[in-house]
Amino acid sequence: MSSLVRLAQVTKRVIRPIPSIQRHISTSKKNQEVCVTNTELTEHEPQKRNWQSYGFEKDDETEDLNAMHATGFFSVTLCIVGGIFMFAYMPDYNYKNWAEREAFLELRRREDQGLPLIDPNYIHPSLIQLPTEEELGDTEIVI
């Protein structure tokens, strides 16, 4: 911090104009020069400023201003901040975390049993019952 202060002082000395160019103006004490006025001050109403509605209330300026501030508060604070809060603490979307944990458990189970990590047959072929040729008949099979 002290180095910043020293740096500021050095820059002031470098940037400061040459003293021979500076002009000094001498002033006298102002404590004896007092101007007294005898006029009476009257209060006057300040001019009513030109008001343009924000679109909430066209007749009353204060209600329009209050409605504008309330709308801004609710839209920013509740919608944006609340929406971000809900999105951040939302439950697991599409069960991504669950699927990842389940995959690690399945890999561990396959390693323990000595099975290949990825089996080309998702379901064992003996468990699948396909229709016979007679049951299919003229049905077109698209693979």
C-alpha positions, 0 to 999 in steps of 0.5 A: 500500500505504501508503494502505491502512495509513493508511486502517486507522489512520484507521478505528481512530481513528474506531471506537475508543471514547471514552477516558473510557468505557474501564476500565483494570485494573492487574495486578501482576507474575506472576513471584512467584506460582508454584503447585507441585504434587506430584502425579504425572502419569500417561499415559492413552490418549486415548479412541477417537473414534467412527468412522463408515465412508466405505463403503470398509472397514467394519472398519479405520479407516485403510484406509477413510480411505486408500481414501477419499483415493485415490478422491478423488485419482483421481476429481478429479485423473485424471478431471476434470483429465485429461478437461479436458486431453483435451477441450482438446487433442482433434483437430478435432471434425467437421473444423470448422476444415478445412471453414472453411479449405476454404471460404476456399480455394474462395472465393479460387478462384472470385474468381480465375476470375471465377465467382459466389461461390455457384452455384445449381447445386452440380453442373453440370446437364450432368453429371447423368444423370436416368432417362427417363420410361419408366424411372420408370414409375409411380414417385411423385416427391416433391419 
